[in-house]
Amino acid sequence: MKNPIAVKTTAKDLVCGMDVETASAAQHSEHKGHTYYFCGSKCKEKFDLNPAQYLNKSAESSKTGCGCCS
Ligand SMILES: [Zn+2]
C-alpha cells in the first residue's frame, strides 16, 4: 500500500474488445462525460462515428442466448 502510483488502470476498447492501458493509450475519446480509450486511431474513428452502436453492443451481449431471434 506504499506505492499506489504503481497501480495499472486498464479500460476496454469497445470497438475491438481489447484491454487498453489508460496511461499509455494511443487514443481516447470523450462521450457524454465518460472517457473511452482505444488501441489506435482506427478504433477511435469508428467509435466517434457511431458511439451508440458500441455502447449498446456491450449491453446487448449480456442478454444473448434467449433464442427469440432464431
Ligand atoms: Zn482497438
N, CA, C, O and the ligand as a Tripos MOL2 file, in Angstrom:
@<TRIPOS>MOLECULE
protein
  281   279    71     0     0
PROTEIN
NO_CHARGES

@<TRIPOS>ATOM
      1 N           0.8340   -1.2130    0.0000 N.3       1 MET1
      2 CA          0.0000    0.0000    0.0000 C.3       1 MET1
      3 C           0.8690    1.2640    0.0000 C.2       1 MET1
      4 O           0.3560    2.3780    0.1090 O.2       1 MET1
      5 N           2.1860    1.0790   -0.1230 N.am      2 LYS2
      6 CA          3.0600    2.2560   -0.0700 C.3       2 LYS2
      7 C           3.1450    2.9930   -1.4060 C.2       2 LYS2
      8 O           3.5130    4.1670   -1.4660 O.2       2 LYS2
      9 N           2.8030    2.2880   -2.4560 N.am      3 ASN3
     10 CA          3.0300    2.8810   -3.7650 C.3       3 ASN3
     11 C           1.8020    2.7540   -4.6670 C.2       3 ASN3
     12 O           1.8100    1.9590   -5.6080 O.2       3 ASN3
     13 N           0.7650    3.5120   -4.3980 N.am      4 PRO4
     14 CA         -0.4730    3.4240   -5.1860 C.3       4 PRO4
     15 C          -0.2760    3.8540   -6.6320 C.2       4 PRO4
     16 O          -1.0870    3.5130   -7.4930 O.2       4 PRO4
     17 N           0.7740    4.5860   -6.9060 N.am      5 ILE5
     18 CA          1.0310    5.0600   -8.2650 C.3       5 ILE5
     19 C           1.3250    3.8930   -9.2050 C.2       5 ILE5
     20 O           1.1270    3.9940  -10.4160 O.2       5 ILE5
     21 N           1.7980    2.7900   -8.6370 N.am      6 ALA6
     22 CA          2.1610    1.6510   -9.4660 C.3       6 ALA6
     23 C           0.9460    0.8800   -9.9850 C.2       6 ALA6
     24 O           1.0770    0.0020  -10.8380 O.2       6 ALA6
     25 N          -0.2160    1.2090   -9.4710 N.am      7 VAL7
     26 CA         -1.4200    0.5140   -9.9140 C.3       7 VAL7
     27 C          -1.6940    0.8130  -11.3840 C.2       7 VAL7
     28 O          -1.7450    1.9690  -11.8050 O.2       7 VAL7
     29 N          -1.8660   -0.2420  -12.1360 N.am      8 LYS8
     30 CA         -2.1840   -0.0530  -13.5490 C.3       8 LYS8
     31 C          -3.6860   -0.0110  -13.7370 C.2       8 LYS8
     32 O          -4.4300   -0.7950  -13.1480 O.2       8 LYS8
     33 N          -4.1120    0.9130  -14.5630 N.am      9 THR9
     34 CA         -5.5320    1.0150  -14.8590 C.3       9 THR9
     35 C          -5.7560    0.7080  -16.3300 C.2       9 THR9
     36 O          -5.1170    1.2880  -17.2080 O.2       9 THR9
     37 N          -6.6510   -0.1900  -16.5760 N.am     10 THR10
     38 CA         -6.9650   -0.5050  -17.9610 C.3      10 THR10
     39 C          -8.4360   -0.2200  -18.2440 C.2      10 THR10
     40 O          -9.2820   -0.2400  -17.3500 O.2      10 THR10
     41 N          -8.7030    0.0380  -19.4860 N.am     11 ALA11
     42 CA        -10.0760    0.2540  -19.9340 C.3      11 ALA11
     43 C         -10.2910   -0.5850  -21.1840 C.2      11 ALA11
     44 O          -9.3490   -0.8810  -21.9190 O.2      11 ALA11
     45 N         -11.5160   -0.9550  -21.4090 N.am     12 LYS12
     46 CA        -11.8110   -1.7860  -22.5830 C.3      12 LYS12
     47 C         -12.0120   -0.9380  -23.8290 C.2      12 LYS12
     48 O         -12.7800    0.0240  -23.8330 O.2      12 LYS12
     49 N         -11.3080   -1.3150  -24.8740 N.am     13 ASP13
     50 CA        -11.5360   -0.7210  -26.1890 C.3      13 ASP13
     51 C         -12.8420   -1.3230  -26.7140 C.2      13 ASP13
     52 O         -12.8840   -2.4990  -27.0760 O.2      13 ASP13
     53 N         -13.9030   -0.5170  -26.7560 N.am     14 LEU14
     54 CA        -15.2300   -1.0450  -27.0990 C.3      14 LEU14
     55 C         -15.3280   -1.4950  -28.5520 C.2      14 LEU14
     56 O         -16.2100   -2.2790  -28.9030 O.2      14 LEU14
     57 N         -14.4360   -1.0070  -29.3880 N.am     15 VAL15
     58 CA        -14.5150   -1.3400  -30.8080 C.3      15 VAL15
     59 C         -13.9470   -2.7320  -31.0770 C.2      15 VAL15
     60 O         -14.6000   -3.5490  -31.7260 O.2      15 VAL15
     61 N         -12.7550   -3.0080  -30.5930 N.am     16 CYS16
     62 CA        -12.1500   -4.3080  -30.8770 C.3      16 CYS16
     63 C         -12.1670   -5.2270  -29.6590 C.2      16 CYS16
     64 O         -11.8990   -6.4220  -29.7850 O.2      16 CYS16
     65 N         -12.4790   -4.6840  -28.4760 N.am     17 GLY17
     66 CA        -12.6480   -5.5100  -27.2930 C.3      17 GLY17
     67 C         -11.3870   -5.7600  -26.4770 C.2      17 GLY17
     68 O         -11.4430   -6.4580  -25.4640 O.2      17 GLY17
     69 N         -10.2640   -5.2130  -26.8920 N.am     18 MET18
     70 CA         -9.0440   -5.4630  -26.1250 C.3      18 MET18
     71 C          -8.9010   -4.4920  -24.9540 C.2      18 MET18
     72 O          -9.4950   -3.4140  -24.9500 O.2      18 MET18
     73 N          -8.1100   -4.8890  -23.9680 N.am     19 ASP19
     74 CA         -7.8640   -4.0150  -22.8290 C.3      19 ASP19
     75 C          -6.7470   -3.0370  -23.1590 C.2      19 ASP19
     76 O          -5.6920   -3.4290  -23.6580 O.2      19 ASP19
     77 N          -6.9830   -1.7710  -22.8780 N.am     20 VAL20
     78 CA         -6.0220   -0.7220  -23.1830 C.3      20 VAL20
     79 C          -5.5840   -0.0830  -21.8720 C.2      20 VAL20
     80 O          -6.4160    0.2520  -21.0290 O.2      20 VAL20
     81 N          -4.2920    0.0830  -21.7060 N.am     21 GLU21
     82 CA         -3.7820    0.7550  -20.5200 C.3      21 GLU21
     83 C          -4.0480    2.2510  -20.6600 C.2      21 GLU21
     84 O          -3.5840    2.8850  -21.6070 O.2      21 GLU21
     85 N          -4.7950    2.8080  -19.7170 N.am     22 THR22
     86 CA         -5.2340    4.1940  -19.8820 C.3      22 THR22
     87 C          -4.0640    5.1820  -19.9090 C.2      22 THR22
     88 O          -4.1130    6.1980  -20.6030 O.2      22 THR22
     89 N          -3.0310    4.8760  -19.1600 N.am     23 ALA23
     90 CA         -1.8980    5.7990  -19.0760 C.3      23 ALA23
     91 C          -1.1380    5.9010  -20.3900 C.2      23 ALA23
     92 O          -0.5390    6.9340  -20.6890 O.2      23 ALA23
     93 N          -1.1630    4.8300  -21.1690 N.am     24 SER24
     94 CA         -0.3850    4.8320  -22.4110 C.3      24 SER24
     95 C          -1.2560    4.6030  -23.6350 C.2      24 SER24
     96 O          -0.7580    4.2340  -24.6980 O.2      24 SER24
     97 N          -2.5520    4.8210  -23.4850 N.am     25 ALA25
     98 CA         -3.4700    4.5880  -24.5950 C.3      25 ALA25
     99 C          -3.1350    5.4920  -25.7740 C.2      25 ALA25
    100 O          -2.8290    6.6730  -25.6090 O.2      25 ALA25
    101 N          -3.2000    4.9080  -26.9630 N.am     26 ALA26
    102 CA         -2.8780    5.6680  -28.1660 C.3      26 ALA26
    103 C          -3.9230    6.7370  -28.4410 C.2      26 ALA26
    104 O          -3.6070    7.8360  -28.8940 O.2      26 ALA26
    105 N          -5.1680    6.3940  -28.1580 N.am     27 GLN27
    106 CA         -6.2590    7.3090  -28.4710 C.3      27 GLN27
    107 C          -7.3070    7.2680  -27.3750 C.2      27 GLN27
    108 O          -7.5040    6.2350  -26.7350 O.2      27 GLN27
    109 N          -7.9740    8.3830  -27.1620 N.am     28 HIS28
    110 CA         -9.1310    8.3590  -26.2870 C.3      28 HIS28
    111 C         -10.1570    9.3620  -26.7890 C.2      28 HIS28
    112 O          -9.8410   10.2900  -27.5340 O.2      28 HIS28
    113 N         -11.3830    9.1500  -26.3640 N.am     29 SER29
    114 CA        -12.4750    9.9950  -26.8260 C.3      29 SER29
    115 C         -13.4350   10.2200  -25.6770 C.2      29 SER29
    116 O         -13.6680    9.3260  -24.8640 O.2      29 SER29
    117 N         -13.9870   11.4090  -25.6150 N.am     30 GLU30
    118 CA        -14.9540   11.6820  -24.5630 C.3      30 GLU30
    119 C         -16.3600   11.6610  -25.1250 C.2      30 GLU30
    120 O         -16.6320   12.2230  -26.1860 O.2      30 GLU30
    121 N         -17.2390   11.0080  -24.4050 N.am     31 HIS31
    122 CA        -18.6190   10.8840  -24.8620 C.3      31 HIS31
    123 C         -19.5380   10.9110  -23.6590 C.2      31 HIS31
    124 O         -19.4450   10.0500  -22.7840 O.2      31 HIS31
    125 N         -20.4300   11.8970  -23.6070 N.am     32 LYS32
    126 CA        -21.3790   12.0360  -22.5060 C.3      32 LYS32
    127 C         -20.7150   11.9800  -21.1280 C.2      32 LYS32
    128 O         -21.2260   11.3410  -20.2080 O.2      32 LYS32
    129 N         -19.5910   12.6450  -21.0010 N.am     33 GLY33
    130 CA        -18.9450   12.7340  -19.7030 C.3      33 GLY33
    131 C         -18.0250   11.5830  -19.3430 C.2      33 GLY33
    132 O         -17.3560   11.6210  -18.3100 O.2      33 GLY33
    133 N         -17.9860   10.5510  -20.1940 N.am     34 HIS34
    134 CA        -17.0900    9.4270  -19.9640 C.3      34 HIS34
    135 C         -15.9210    9.4960  -20.9320 C.2      34 HIS34
    136 O         -16.0460    9.9950  -22.0510 O.2      34 HIS34
    137 N         -14.7890    8.9880  -20.4830 N.am     35 THR35
    138 CA        -13.6470    8.8990  -21.3790 C.3      35 THR35
    139 C         -13.4580    7.4570  -21.7920 C.2      35 THR35
    140 O         -13.4060    6.5650  -20.9450 O.2      35 THR35
    141 N         -13.3540    7.2230  -23.0830 N.am     36 TYR36
    142 CA        -13.1690    5.8720  -23.6210 C.3      36 TYR36
    143 C         -11.8150    5.7970  -24.2840 C.2      36 TYR36
    144 O         -11.3750    6.7410  -24.9390 O.2      36 TYR36
    145 N         -11.1570    4.6610  -24.1070 N.am     37 TYR37
    146 CA         -9.7940    4.5020  -24.6100 C.3      37 TYR37
    147 C          -9.7530    3.4860  -25.7360 C.2      37 TYR37
    148 O         -10.5200    2.5230  -25.7680 O.2      37 TYR37
    149 N          -8.8260    3.7330  -26.6620 N.am     38 PHE38
    150 CA         -8.7360    2.8800  -27.8420 C.3      38 PHE38
    151 C          -7.2900    2.5180  -28.1340 C.2      38 PHE38
    152 O          -6.3640    3.2480  -27.7790 O.2      38 PHE38
    153 N          -7.1150    1.3720  -28.7910 N.am     39 CYS39
    154 CA         -5.7710    0.8980  -29.1000 C.3      39 CYS39
    155 C          -5.1430    1.7160  -30.2190 C.2      39 CYS39
    156 O          -3.9190    1.7620  -30.3420 O.2      39 CYS39
    157 N          -5.9700    2.3610  -31.0350 N.am     40 GLY40
    158 CA         -5.4150    3.1200  -32.1460 C.3      40 GLY40
    159 C          -6.4490    4.0320  -32.7640 C.2      40 GLY40
    160 O          -7.6190    4.0220  -32.3800 O.2      40 GLY40
    161 N          -6.0020    4.8260  -33.7300 N.am     41 SER41
    162 CA         -6.8800    5.8380  -34.3210 C.3      41 SER41
    163 C          -8.0460    5.2230  -35.0830 C.2      41 SER41
    164 O          -9.1140    5.8300  -35.1580 O.2      41 SER41
    165 N          -7.8680    4.0310  -35.6530 N.am     42 LYS42
    166 CA         -8.9630    3.4230  -36.4080 C.3      42 LYS42
    167 C         -10.1280    3.0680  -35.4990 C.2      42 LYS42
    168 O         -11.2860    3.2750  -35.8600 O.2      42 LYS42
    169 N          -9.8280    2.5390  -34.3340 N.am     43 CYS43
    170 CA        -10.8950    2.2130  -33.3900 C.3      43 CYS43
    171 C         -11.5700    3.4880  -32.8900 C.2      43 CYS43
    172 O         -12.7900    3.5230  -32.7280 O.2      43 CYS43
    173 N         -10.7910    4.5200  -32.6470 N.am     44 LYS44
    174 CA        -11.3650    5.7840  -32.1920 C.3      44 LYS44
    175 C         -12.2970    6.3590  -33.2540 C.2      44 LYS44
    176 O         -13.3910    6.8250  -32.9360 O.2      44 LYS44
    177 N         -11.8710    6.3290  -34.4980 N.am     45 GLU45
    178 CA        -12.6970    6.8650  -35.5850 C.3      45 GLU45
    179 C         -14.0280    6.1210  -35.6790 C.2      45 GLU45
    180 O         -15.0830    6.7330  -35.8500 O.2      45 GLU45
    181 N         -13.9640    4.7990  -35.5660 N.am     46 LYS46
    182 CA        -15.1930    4.0010  -35.6340 C.3      46 LYS46
    183 C         -16.1300    4.3680  -34.4920 C.2      46 LYS46
    184 O         -17.3400    4.4980  -34.6790 O.2      46 LYS46
    185 N         -15.5540    4.5320  -33.3130 N.am     47 PHE47
    186 CA        -16.3700    4.8830  -32.1530 C.3      47 PHE47
    187 C         -16.9860    6.2640  -32.3270 C.2      47 PHE47
    188 O         -18.1710    6.4600  -32.0580 O.2      47 PHE47
    189 N         -16.1830    7.2180  -32.7770 N.am     48 ASP48
    190 CA        -16.6780    8.5830  -32.9280 C.3      48 ASP48
    191 C         -17.8010    8.6780  -33.9560 C.2      48 ASP48
    192 O         -18.6920    9.5190  -33.8300 O.2      48 ASP48
    193 N         -17.7610    7.8240  -34.9650 N.am     49 LEU49
    194 CA        -18.8030    7.8500  -35.9900 C.3      49 LEU49
    195 C         -20.1510    7.4070  -35.4380 C.2      49 LEU49
    196 O         -21.1960    7.9270  -35.8320 O.2      49 LEU49
    197 N         -20.1180    6.4490  -34.5290 N.am     50 ASN50
    198 CA        -21.3880    5.9250  -34.0150 C.3      50 ASN50
    199 C         -21.1950    5.3400  -32.6180 C.2      50 ASN50
    200 O         -21.2230    4.1230  -32.4370 O.2      50 ASN50
    201 N         -21.0010    6.2130  -31.6400 N.am     51 PRO51
    202 CA        -20.7380    5.7470  -30.2710 C.3      51 PRO51
    203 C         -21.8450    4.8500  -29.7200 C.2      51 PRO51
    204 O         -21.5750    3.8800  -29.0120 O.2      51 PRO51
    205 N         -23.0740    5.1800  -30.0460 N.am     52 ALA52
    206 CA        -24.2090    4.4180  -29.5040 C.3      52 ALA52
    207 C         -24.1420    2.9480  -29.9070 C.2      52 ALA52
    208 O         -24.5290    2.0640  -29.1440 O.2      52 ALA52
    209 N         -23.6500    2.7060  -31.1030 N.am     53 GLN53
    210 CA        -23.5630    1.3270  -31.5910 C.3      53 GLN53
    211 C         -22.6940    0.4740  -30.6670 C.2      53 GLN53
    212 O         -23.0260   -0.6700  -30.3560 O.2      53 GLN53
    213 N         -21.5710    1.0590  -30.2350 N.am     54 TYR54
    214 CA        -20.6430    0.2930  -29.4040 C.3      54 TYR54
    215 C         -21.0900    0.2510  -27.9520 C.2      54 TYR54
    216 O         -20.8420   -0.7270  -27.2480 O.2      54 TYR54
    217 N         -21.7500    1.3180  -27.5040 N.am     55 LEU55
    218 CA        -22.2340    1.3230  -26.1330 C.3      55 LEU55
    219 C         -23.3800    0.3380  -25.9600 C.2      55 LEU55
    220 O         -23.4670   -0.3390  -24.9360 O.2      55 LEU55
    221 N         -24.2570    0.2540  -26.9510 N.am     56 ASN56
    222 CA        -25.3720   -0.6910  -26.8790 C.3      56 ASN56
    223 C         -24.9100   -2.1250  -27.0450 C.2      56 ASN56
    224 O         -25.5020   -3.0560  -26.4990 O.2      56 ASN56
    225 N         -23.8370   -2.2850  -27.8120 N.am     57 LYS57
    226 CA        -23.3210   -3.6180  -28.0880 C.3      57 LYS57
    227 C         -22.9700   -4.3490  -26.7950 C.2      57 LYS57
    228 O         -23.2830   -5.5280  -26.6350 O.2      57 LYS57
    229 N         -22.3220   -3.6460  -25.8800 N.am     58 SER58
    230 CA        -21.9080   -4.3010  -24.6420 C.3      58 SER58
    231 C         -23.1170   -4.6450  -23.7820 C.2      58 SER58
    232 O         -23.1000   -5.6420  -23.0600 O.2      58 SER58
    233 N         -24.1610   -3.8320  -23.8520 N.am     59 ALA59
    234 CA        -25.3560   -4.0990  -23.0770 C.3      59 ALA59
    235 C         -26.1160   -5.2900  -23.6580 C.2      59 ALA59
    236 O         -26.6790   -6.1040  -22.9260 O.2      59 ALA59
    237 N         -26.1200   -5.3730  -24.9940 N.am     60 GLU60
    238 CA        -26.8650   -6.4390  -25.6300 C.3      60 GLU60
    239 C         -26.1990   -7.7930  -25.4800 C.2      60 GLU60
    240 O         -26.8780   -8.8190  -25.4200 O.2      60 GLU60
    241 N         -24.8860   -7.8040  -25.4200 N.am     61 SER61
    242 CA        -24.1790   -9.0730  -25.3750 C.3      61 SER61
    243 C         -24.5020   -9.8600  -24.1050 C.2      61 SER61
    244 O         -24.3230  -11.0760  -24.0570 O.2      61 SER61
    245 N         -24.9820   -9.1520  -23.0770 N.am     62 SER62
    246 CA        -25.2770   -9.8410  -21.8260 C.3      62 SER62
    247 C         -26.6040  -10.5850  -21.8810 C.2      62 SER62
    248 O         -26.8990  -11.4060  -21.0130 O.2      62 SER62
    249 N         -27.4090  -10.2940  -22.9130 N.am     63 LYS63
    250 CA        -28.6860  -10.9800  -22.9870 C.3      63 LYS63
    251 C         -28.8020  -11.8880  -24.2250 C.2      63 LYS63
    252 O         -29.8980  -12.2170  -24.6770 O.2      63 LYS63
    253 N         -27.6400  -12.2770  -24.7510 N.am     64 THR64
    254 CA        -27.6700  -13.2490  -25.8480 C.3      64 THR64
    255 C         -28.0490  -14.6010  -25.2700 C.2      64 THR64
    256 O         -27.8400  -14.8630  -24.0860 O.2      64 THR64
    257 N         -28.5930  -15.4330  -26.0920 N.am     65 GLY65
    258 CA        -28.9400  -16.7700  -25.6380 C.3      65 GLY65
    259 C         -30.4040  -16.9370  -25.3220 C.2      65 GLY65
    260 O         -30.8270  -18.0230  -24.9260 O.2      65 GLY65
    261 N         -31.2000  -15.8790  -25.4880 N.am     66 CYS66
    262 CA        -32.6270  -16.0020  -25.2220 C.3      66 CYS66
    263 C         -33.3260  -16.8140  -26.3250 C.2      66 CYS66
    264 O         -34.3570  -17.4460  -26.0980 O.2      66 CYS66
    265 N         -32.7220  -16.7730  -27.5430 N.am     67 GLY67
    266 CA        -33.2530  -17.5770  -28.6410 C.3      67 GLY67
    267 C         -34.4610  -16.9770  -29.3120 C.2      67 GLY67
    268 O         -35.0770  -17.6230  -30.1600 O.2      67 GLY67
    269 N         -34.8190  -15.7610  -28.9590 N.am     68 CYS68
    270 CA        -36.0300  -15.1710  -29.5110 C.3      68 CYS68
    271 C         -35.8870  -14.7890  -30.9840 C.2      68 CYS68
    272 O         -36.8870  -14.6220  -31.6820 O.2      68 CYS68
    273 N         -34.6410  -14.6490  -31.4580 N.am     69 CYS69
    274 CA        -34.4250  -14.1780  -32.8270 C.3      69 CYS69
    275 C         -34.1420  -15.3140  -33.8160 C.2      69 CYS69
    276 O         -34.0070  -15.0530  -35.0110 O.2      69 CYS69
    277 N         -34.0510  -16.5340  -33.3650 N.am     70 SER70
    278 CA        -33.6530  -17.5700  -34.3050 C.3      70 SER70
    279 C         -34.6460  -18.7190  -34.3960 C.2      70 SER70
    280 O         -34.4300  -19.6630  -35.1550 O.2      70 SER70
    281 ZN         -8.9990   -1.3440  -30.8230 Zn       71 ZN71
@<TRIPOS>BOND
     1     1     2 1
     2     2     3 1
     3     3     4 2
     4     3     5 am
     5     5     6 1
     6     6     7 1
     7     7     8 2
     8     7     9 am
     9     9    10 1
    10    10    11 1
    11    11    12 2
    12    11    13 am
    13    13    14 1
    14    14    15 1
    15    15    16 2
    16    15    17 am
    17    17    18 1
    18    18    19 1
    19    19    20 2
    20    19    21 am
    21    21    22 1
    22    22    23 1
    23    23    24 2
    24    23    25 am
    25    25    26 1
    26    26    27 1
    27    27    28 2
    28    27    29 am
    29    29    30 1
    30    30    31 1
    31    31    32 2
    32    31    33 am
    33    33    34 1
    34    34    35 1
    35    35    36 2
    36    35    37 am
    37    37    38 1
    38    38    39 1
    39    39    40 2
    40    39    41 am
    41    41    42 1
    42    42    43 1
    43    43    44 2
    44    43    45 am
    45    45    46 1
    46    46    47 1
    47    47    48 2
    48    47    49 am
    49    49    50 1
    50    50    51 1
    51    51    52 2
    52    51    53 am
    53    53    54 1
    54    54    55 1
    55    55    56 2
    56    55    57 am
    57    57    58 1
    58    58    59 1
    59    59    60 2
    60    59    61 am
    61    61    62 1
    62    62    63 1
    63    63    64 2
    64    63    65 am
    65    65    66 1
    66    66    67 1
    67    67    68 2
    68    67    69 am
    69    69    70 1
    70    70    71 1
    71    71    72 2
    72    71    73 am
    73    73    74 1
    74    74    75 1
    75    75    76 2
    76    75    77 am
    77    77    78 1
    78    78    79 1
    79    79    80 2
    80    79    81 am
    81    81    82 1
    82    82    83 1
    83    83    84 2
    84    83    85 am
    85    85    86 1
    86    86    87 1
    87    87    88 2
    88    87    89 am
    89    89    90 1
    90    90    91 1
    91    91    92 2
    92    91    93 am
    93    93    94 1
    94    94    95 1
    95    95    96 2
    96    95    97 am
    97    97    98 1
    98    98    99 1
    99    99   100 2
   100    99   101 am
   101   101   102 1
   102   102   103 1
   103   103   104 2
   104   103   105 am
   105   105   106 1
   106   106   107 1
   107   107   108 2
   108   107   109 am
   109   109   110 1
   110   110   111 1
   111   111   112 2
   112   111   113 am
   113   113   114 1
   114   114   115 1
   115   115   116 2
   116   115   117 am
   117   117   118 1
   118   118   119 1
   119   119   120 2
   120   119   121 am
   121   121   122 1
   122   122   123 1
   123   123   124 2
   124   123   125 am
   125   125   126 1
   126   126   127 1
   127   127   128 2
   128   127   129 am
   129   129   130 1
   130   130   131 1
   131   131   132 2
   132   131   133 am
   133   133   134 1
   134   134   135 1
   135   135   136 2
   136   135   137 am
   137   137   138 1
   138   138   139 1
   139   139   140 2
   140   139   141 am
   141   141   142 1
   142   142   143 1
   143   143   144 2
   144   143   145 am
   145   145   146 1
   146   146   147 1
   147   147   148 2
   148   147   149 am
   149   149   150 1
   150   150   151 1
   151   151   152 2
   152   151   153 am
   153   153   154 1
   154   154   155 1
   155   155   156 2
   156   155   157 am
   157   157   158 1
   158   158   159 1
   159   159   160 2
   160   159   161 am
   161   161   162 1
   162   162   163 1
   163   163   164 2
   164   163   165 am
   165   165   166 1
   166   166   167 1
   167   167   168 2
   168   167   169 am
   169   169   170 1
   170   170   171 1
   171   171   172 2
   172   171   173 am
   173   173   174 1
   174   174   175 1
   175   175   176 2
   176   175   177 am
   177   177   178 1
   178   178   179 1
   179   179   180 2
   180   179   181 am
   181   181   182 1
   182   182   183 1
   183   183   184 2
   184   183   185 am
   185   185   186 1
   186   186   187 1
   187   187   188 2
   188   187   189 am
   189   189   190 1
   190   190   191 1
   191   191   192 2
   192   191   193 am
   193   193   194 1
   194   194   195 1
   195   195   196 2
   196   195   197 am
   197   197   198 1
   198   198   199 1
   199   199   200 2
   200   199   201 am
   201   201   202 1
   202   202   203 1
   203   203   204 2
   204   203   205 am
   205   205   206 1
   206   206   207 1
   207   207   208 2
   208   207   209 am
   209   209   210 1
   210   210   211 1
   211   211   212 2
   212   211   213 am
   213   213   214 1
   214   214   215 1
   215   215   216 2
   216   215   217 am
   217   217   218 1
   218   218   219 1
   219   219   220 2
   220   219   221 am
   221   221   222 1
   222   222   223 1
   223   223   224 2
   224   223   225 am
   225   225   226 1
   226   226   227 1
   227   227   228 2
   228   227   229 am
   229   229   230 1
   230   230   231 1
   231   231   232 2
   232   231   233 am
   233   233   234 1
   234   234   235 1
   235   235   236 2
   236   235   237 am
   237   237   238 1
   238   238   239 1
   239   239   240 2
   240   239   241 am
   241   241   242 1
   242   242   243 1
   243   243   244 2
   244   243   245 am
   245   245   246 1
   246   246   247 1
   247   247   248 2
   248   247   249 am
   249   249   250 1
   250   250   251 1
   251   251   252 2
   252   251   253 am
   253   253   254 1
   254   254   255 1
   255   255   256 2
   256   255   257 am
   257   257   258 1
   258   258   259 1
   259   259   260 2
   260   259   261 am
   261   261   262 1
   262   262   263 1
   263   263   264 2
   264   263   265 am
   265   265   266 1
   266   266   267 1
   267   267   268 2
   268   267   269 am
   269   269   270 1
   270   270   271 1
   271   271   272 2
   272   271   273 am
   273   273   274 1
   274   274   275 1
   275   275   276 2
   276   275   277 am
   277   277   278 1
   278   278   279 1
   279   279   280 2
@<TRIPOS>SUBSTRUCTURE
     1 MET1         2 RESIDUE 1 A MET
     2 LYS2         6 RESIDUE 1 A LYS
     3 ASN3        10 RESIDUE 1 A ASN
     4 PRO4        14 RESIDUE 1 A PRO
     5 ILE5        18 RESIDUE 1 A ILE
     6 ALA6        22 RESIDUE 1 A ALA
     7 VAL7        26 RESIDUE 1 A VAL
     8 LYS8        30 RESIDUE 1 A LYS
     9 THR9        34 RESIDUE 1 A THR
    10 THR10       38 RESIDUE 1 A THR
    11 ALA11       42 RESIDUE 1 A ALA
    12 LYS12       46 RESIDUE 1 A LYS
    13 ASP13       50 RESIDUE 1 A ASP
    14 LEU14       54 RESIDUE 1 A LEU
    15 VAL15       58 RESIDUE 1 A VAL
    16 CYS16       62 RESIDUE 1 A CYS
    17 GLY17       66 RESIDUE 1 A GLY
    18 MET18       70 RESIDUE 1 A MET
    19 ASP19       74 RESIDUE 1 A ASP
    20 VAL20       78 RESIDUE 1 A VAL
    21 GLU21       82 RESIDUE 1 A GLU
    22 THR22       86 RESIDUE 1 A THR
    23 ALA23       90 RESIDUE 1 A ALA
    24 SER24       94 RESIDUE 1 A SER
    25 ALA25       98 RESIDUE 1 A ALA
    26 ALA26      102 RESIDUE 1 A ALA
    27 GLN27      106 RESIDUE 1 A GLN
    28 HIS28      110 RESIDUE 1 A HIS
    29 SER29      114 RESIDUE 1 A SER
    30 GLU30      118 RESIDUE 1 A GLU
    31 HIS31      122 RESIDUE 1 A HIS
    32 LYS32      126 RESIDUE 1 A LYS
    33 GLY33      130 RESIDUE 1 A GLY
    34 HIS34      134 RESIDUE 1 A HIS
    35 THR35      138 RESIDUE 1 A THR
    36 TYR36      142 RESIDUE 1 A TYR
    37 TYR37      146 RESIDUE 1 A TYR
    38 PHE38      150 RESIDUE 1 A PHE
    39 CYS39      154 RESIDUE 1 A CYS
    40 GLY40      158 RESIDUE 1 A GLY
    41 SER41      162 RESIDUE 1 A SER
    42 LYS42      166 RESIDUE 1 A LYS
    43 CYS43      170 RESIDUE 1 A CYS
    44 LYS44      174 RESIDUE 1 A LYS
    45 GLU45      178 RESIDUE 1 A GLU
    46 LYS46      182 RESIDUE 1 A LYS
    47 PHE47      186 RESIDUE 1 A PHE
    48 ASP48      190 RESIDUE 1 A ASP
    49 LEU49      194 RESIDUE 1 A LEU
    50 ASN50      198 RESIDUE 1 A ASN
    51 PRO51      202 RESIDUE 1 A PRO
    52 ALA52      206 RESIDUE 1 A ALA
    53 GLN53      210 RESIDUE 1 A GLN
    54 TYR54      214 RESIDUE 1 A TYR
    55 LEU55      218 RESIDUE 1 A LEU
    56 ASN56      222 RESIDUE 1 A ASN
    57 LYS57      226 RESIDUE 1 A LYS
    58 SER58      230 RESIDUE 1 A SER
    59 ALA59      234 RESIDUE 1 A ALA
    60 GLU60      238 RESIDUE 1 A GLU
    61 SER61      242 RESIDUE 1 A SER
    62 SER62      246 RESIDUE 1 A SER
    63 LYS63      250 RESIDUE 1 A LYS
    64 THR64      254 RESIDUE 1 A THR
    65 GLY65      258 RESIDUE 1 A GLY
    66 CYS66      262 RESIDUE 1 A CYS
    67 GLY67      266 RESIDUE 1 A GLY
    68 CYS68      270 RESIDUE 1 A CYS
    69 CYS69      274 RESIDUE 1 A CYS
    70 SER70      278 RESIDUE 1 A SER
    71 ZN71       281 GROUP 0 **** ****
